[in-house]
Amino acid sequence: MISIFTACTPWYPLLDLLPRLAAAGYEGIELGVKPHVADPAKPANCWSNNLAVISVDAVEAMLPELEAGLQRHGLKLAAIASYHQAQELTAHRRLVAIARRLGAGVIRATIPGHDPQLGYAAQLTAQRTAWRELAIIGAGEGVRFSIELHDHTLSPSASSAMRILEGLPTAGCGVILDAANTIGEGNESLPMAIDILGRHLAHVHVKQRCFRRREQPVNGSMLDMPITPLVEPGDVAWPQIATMLRQAGYAGWYSVENFTQLDRPEERLRQDAAWIKALLG
């Protein structure tokens, strides 16, 4: 099943985006949700002026139209990618209600970066407390709150994510595998990482990166890893990764995260959908 994360589709308001995604060949969307209001008079970009990433209030206000639009265009809500921190329980309870109405089984909650002043041990304890609450809520509502493996956070690897989720029920929580994030930070043998996650593997993000050498070190590394188009050669071996995931029994969503080629919206949507369909066979 293939979807696309609306963080990488900044050009169109959400309801206008749906028919374009269906025409391009996607089966679902991963909806980015954060306190955010885009200005259509300004150039669209993925992070600060994205017309398809909207607030909880905005999603609730358009629920009937969004539900009808998904049905009309044959799309499913694959996941909700919340930019709210795990401890923001009020926002996430509201997102649970949205997920249940629209059929999404996964809600991402955001993980902070390391804060040297707080210290890792204190941050880990706080995250374990917050995720215990989320897992209880999720298990009771049939939704899996999920940690994304992401560089520059407390969860750059499978091992670090499971330090937060250890002992929590997979019915209420999980992990989003993003191999393109982990190759730059938190890099573990991918077969081992998939094994570590086990039944906690809930969702997969798909993007490409290409390593380059920096002129100056950042966080002790001379390697840069800019995101590159999916259809171009890169350093994330997606054919092998897809095979590993199939062999491990993963049968969930693959969600495209291509933050490049913003000047070619329709073309990029079509070429990425064709690329990922060929990848998954």
Order of alpha helices (4+ residues) and beta strands (2+ residues): beta-alpha-beta-alpha-alpha-beta-alpha-beta-alpha-beta-alpha-beta-alpha-alpha-beta-beta-beta-beta-beta-alpha-beta-alpha
